[in-house]
Every structure is written in structure tokens, then in C-alpha cells.
Amino acid sequence: QVQLVESGGGLVQPGGSLRLSCAASGTNLRLNVMGWFRQAPGKQRELVAGITSGGATTYADSVKGRFTISRENAKNTVQLQMNSLKSEDTAVYYCGVGFGFEYSRWGRGTQVAVSS
């Protein structure tokens, strides 16, 4: 069983930065993909950024150049550095992980609000 704990959300002004962190715990963790999803009110959950155990990354077009995902395999942690935040980035952000190339476990989420 995998447990995911997210941290780092909050309220920030447009143009500001936030850093999200997620720690995975459990037995015999061999996680391949780790990533961040978000869901805004009235919208579907979307993949924001993902990273494999080998370091390959993928980003949603809307965050390219502003967000950076990183992970520490030995600690089973993944981070999302979010810069130049916009109001449209406001959402609940969820950490997701998978043992293969599909995500199968999600955290409870952390709220990110971008507003002046």
C-alpha cells in the first residue's frame, strides 16, 4: 500500500512562486512515474508534470517554461517548482505515482490559489 503526503500549497500573488513536495511511503516501493495533477473547479483533472525514475520529464503545454519537476528516487519524493504563477494555475494539486507508466495512486491534494 502506498501513502502519499503533499505539502507546499497556499495563496500567492500572480507572478509569484510556490514549491510543492510529495513524499511516498510504503513497502517495496519501486515507483516508475511520479507526477503532479491538478483540478480546477468545474474542470477535469489534468497532468501538469511527470517524471520517470530515469529522469524523463513531461509537462502540460500551459506550464512549460514556468514549472519544473524533480524527484529523489532514494527518498521517493517528488517536487514541483512553480514560477510565474497565473490565476489560471489556481487548482487543487494532487501528487500521483505509478509502478509502470500509468498513474495508479494519488494523494489527497493541496490547494494552490493565485490571486491579488
Salt bridges, closest charged atoms under 4 A:
GLU46 OE2 - ARG38 NE 2.73
ASP61 OD1 - LYS64 NZ 3.06
GLU72 OE1 - LYS75 NZ 3.70
ASP89 OD1 - ARG38 NH1 2.95
ASP89 OD2 - ARG66 NH1 2.76
